[in-house]
Amino acid sequence: MQLEDFDYPLDESLIAQHPIEPRDHARLLVVERATGSLAHHRFDELPALLRPHDLLVVNNTQVIPARLHGRKRPSGGAIELLLVRPATGAARKNLWQTLLKGTVRPGQQLELPDDIMATVERADDHGSLVEFPPGLDVLAYAEKAGVIPLPPYIRRAPIEADRDRYQTLFARRPGAVAAPTAGLHFTKPLLRALQEKNIRTASVTLHVGPGTFKPVTCEDIRRHEMDPEWFELPADTARLVRETRTAGGRIIAVGSTSVRVLETAAQKGAPLQAGSGETALFIYPGYRFTVVDAMLTNFHLPKSTLFMLVCALAGRERMRKAYRAAAAERYRFYSYGDAMLIL
């Protein structure tokens, strides 16, 4: 299975640089897998497109203002630090895995906003390990001093409004460096409309890491390795999935992250059970889905693992056709763009 099989041409003017307002007025391309038909809707029409007893599974991760700007000491050279996650097994040390822009060495002192001094413990091709002062709540500090890390294809500086807008309505658990963007389109009135139709919502957690933007570089995509990301499938969500199956409803994953949590948990066998840990599940054509019946998603980068995942669910040629139709209709692409419902 070759990387070029997942390429498609894209006019870069379609890449959304700002979100649409209100959130649920994004466009929605509906793809019927059984027939291959395409239909154009608006996201707030979603209740009419689903059935009673369907279950929407959303990711409740919260994007942290993970980007910190600072200077090396004593040289004064500028650096940019991206918090990724707390380091495991770091007893008695306040260590974080990070990505650093700027040349650093082990032992390098970093002066960060609000006079916080941090120390580089390790720096290599796989990222950096940075020690923060003992007792510092790094997440709380980032909320005060950090900047929301917008994706690299949004070619503008973050603004204060991005702190709210690059966050889903479901965000409860801080830890992501990128938003689960399919969830960005939901509003409270839309959730009420879904509830009135007896369409329920359940949550999982997957803390999206910088690996979501990691390019696939090997020609045979099966050799690509995903970066591990922490996930949790709560007991209540596992129960709702089982109840939905019994009632004849569909499991509709909101975004690739929800897909990967559900399918990771399913690898332990049926019935679906709660669990947590790390997942590096790579879903590409040929994968057999055992939990997910349908999916809400945004439009993804060519040759990306995200595009490969939707091709696995709907078929590569069907997705290429859908993307061509979306481009012809001037849909807005990527994180702040429009959406697709694969049924």
Buried (B, 14 or more C-beta within 10 A) or exposed (E): BEBEBBEBEBEEEBBBBEBBEEBBEBBBBBBBEEEEEBEEBBBBBBBEBBEEBBBBBBBBBBBBBBBBBBBBEEEEEEBBBBBBBBBEEBEEBBBBBBBBEBEBEEEBBBBBBEEBEBBBBBBEEEBBBBBBEEEEEBBEBBBEBBBBBBBEBBEEEBEEEBBEBBBBBBBEBBBBBBBBBBBBBBBEEBBEBBEEBEBBBBBBBBBBBBBBBBEBEEEEBEEBEBEEBBBBBBEEBBBBBBBBBEEEBBBBBBBBBBBBBBBBBBEEEEEBBEBBEEBEBBBBBEBEBEBBBBBBBBBBBBBBBBBBBBBBBBBBEBBBBBBEBBBEEEBBBBBBBBBBBBB
